[in-house]
Amino acid sequence: MTFSHSSSDFGFRRCLLALAGLFCLTVAAHAGMGTAVVPERTIYPGEELHSEIVREVEVTNPNLKPGYVSVTSEVLGKVTTRTLLPGRTIPMGALRDAWAVERGKTVALVFAGDGLTITAVGTPLQNAAIGDFIRVRNIESGVIISGTVMGDGTVQVAPK
C-alpha cells in the first residue's frame, strides 16, 4: 500500500500557507505604523497641554488620516484651539503656540539701530506668539507702531 498526496489536500495546504503569509505581512505592517498622541481626559479650547494630560499610543488603524501629532514633545506648551476628546488623535491644526503677549497688557517696546537703543511702554492691539508681527500702541504718545514679538515678551519695533 502506498500513500500519496491527494490534490485537494495539497490545495488546502497551499491555501493555509498563503493565509499564514498574509497574516504575517499584516502584523508587520501594523507594527511599523508608529505612535499618536491622545488626551487622557477632555481638553477644552485655550488649555495648555502638558505631559500629565496626554499620552502616546501605538497606531493600529491603517486607515487613519495623516496630520495628527505623533510625539508628546510636539504638543508640550501648546494651547488647544478646540475641544479634544480622550483617546482620539490630536490634529496638528487644533494646536497653537501659547501667547507671549496678550492684548491690552503692557509690553516693553525696543528700537535698536545705529548704536542707539530706545525703549518705551506699549499695549498690544492683539494676542501674539513669539515671532509674530503685531501692532502696538505707544502708551506715552498714542502712536500705533508695528514690531516683532521676541522670546522675552518684548516687542522689537520695526524701522519705517
C-alpha positions in Angstrom: 0.0 0.0 0.0 1.4 3.4 -0.9 0.3 6.8 0.2 0.3 9.9 -2.0 -0.9 13.4 -1.7 -4.4 14.0 -3.0 -4.9 17.1 -5.0 -7.5 18.5 -2.6 -5.1 18.1 0.4 -2.3 19.8 -1.5 -4.6 22.8 -2.3 -5.7 23.1 1.3 -2.1 23.3 2.5 -1.2 25.9 -0.2 -4.2 28.0 0.9 -3.2 27.6 4.6 0.4 28.8 3.8 -0.9 31.8 1.8 -3.2 32.8 4.7 -0.3 32.5 7.2 1.9 34.7 5.0 -0.8 37.3 4.6 -1.3 37.3 8.4 2.5 37.8 8.9 2.6 40.7 6.4 -0.4 42.4 8.1 1.1 42.1 11.6 4.4 43.5 10.3 2.6 46.4 8.6 0.7 47.3 11.7 3.9 47.1 13.9 5.6 49.8 11.9 2.8 52.4 11.9 4.2 54.5 14.7 2.6 56.4 17.5 0.0 59.1 18.0 -0.7 61.4 20.9 -4.1 61.3 22.6 -5.7 63.1 25.5 -6.2 61.3 28.8 -9.3 63.5 29.5 -11.4 66.1 27.7 -9.3 69.1 27.0 -11.1 72.4 26.3 -10.1 75.3 24.0 -7.5 77.5 25.5 -6.0 74.9 27.8 -2.2 74.5 27.7 -1.0 70.9 27.1 1.4 69.2 29.5 2.7 65.6 29.9 0.1 64.6 32.6 -2.9 65.1 30.3 -1.7 63.4 27.1 -0.1 60.0 26.3 1.5 58.3 23.3 -0.3 55.2 21.9 0.6 52.8 19.1 -1.3 53.4 15.9 -3.1 50.3 14.7 -5.6 51.7 12.2 -4.2 51.6 8.7 -7.0 54.0 7.5 -6.0 56.8 9.9 -5.6 60.0 8.0 -2.3 61.9 8.4 -1.9 65.2 10.1 -2.1 64.1 13.7 0.6 64.6 16.4 2.8 61.6 16.8 5.2 62.6 19.6 4.4 64.1 23.0 7.2 66.7 22.8 5.4 68.2 19.8 2.4 69.3 22.0 4.0 70.3 25.3 3.4 74.0 25.9 0.9 74.3 23.0 -2.6 75.6 23.5 -5.7 73.9 22.1 -8.0 75.8 19.7 -10.9 73.3 20.0 -12.2 70.6 22.3 -10.1 67.4 22.3 -11.7 64.1 23.3 -10.0 61.4 25.3 -8.5 58.6 23.3 -8.8 60.5 20.0 -5.8 61.6 18.0 -4.8 65.3 18.2 -4.8 67.1 14.8 -1.9 69.5 14.3 -4.4 72.1 13.3 -6.0 72.0 16.7 -3.0 73.5 18.4 -1.3 76.9 18.5 1.7 78.4 20.3 1.0 80.0 23.7 0.6 83.8 23.6 3.8 85.6 24.5 1.9 88.9 24.7 -1.7 89.5 25.4 -4.0 92.2 24.0 -4.3 95.1 26.4 -1.4 94.2 28.7 1.6 96.4 28.8 4.8 95.3 27.0 8.3 96.9 26.6 8.9 98.3 23.1 12.5 98.3 22.0 14.0 100.1 19.0 17.7 99.4 18.3 19.7 100.8 15.4 22.9 102.6 14.5 24.2 102.2 18.1 21.1 103.8 19.6 18.5 101.9 21.7 15.2 103.4 22.6 12.7 101.8 25.0 9.1 102.6 25.7 5.9 101.0 27.0 3.1 100.0 24.8 -0.2 98.0 24.7 -0.6 95.2 22.1 -3.7 95.5 19.9 -3.8 91.7 19.6 -2.6 88.5 21.2 0.6 87.2 19.7 3.1 84.3 19.9 6.9 84.6 19.7 7.9 85.7 16.2 4.5 87.2 15.3 4.5 90.7 13.7 1.9 92.8 15.6 0.6 96.4 16.1 1.2 98.1 19.4 0.0 101.5 20.8 2.7 103.5 22.4 1.2 104.5 25.8 3.0 107.9 26.1 2.4 109.2 22.5 -0.7 107.1 21.4 1.0 106.3 18.1 0.4 102.9 16.7 3.6 101.1 15.7 4.5 97.6 14.4 7.0 95.1 15.7 8.0 91.5 16.2 7.3 89.7 19.5 10.6 88.4 21.0 11.2 85.5 23.3 11.5 87.6 26.4 8.0 89.2 25.8 9.3 92.5 24.4 8.3 93.9 21.0 11.2 94.7 18.7 10.0 97.8 16.8 10.4 97.7 13.0 12.1 100.8 11.4 10.0 102.7 8.9 
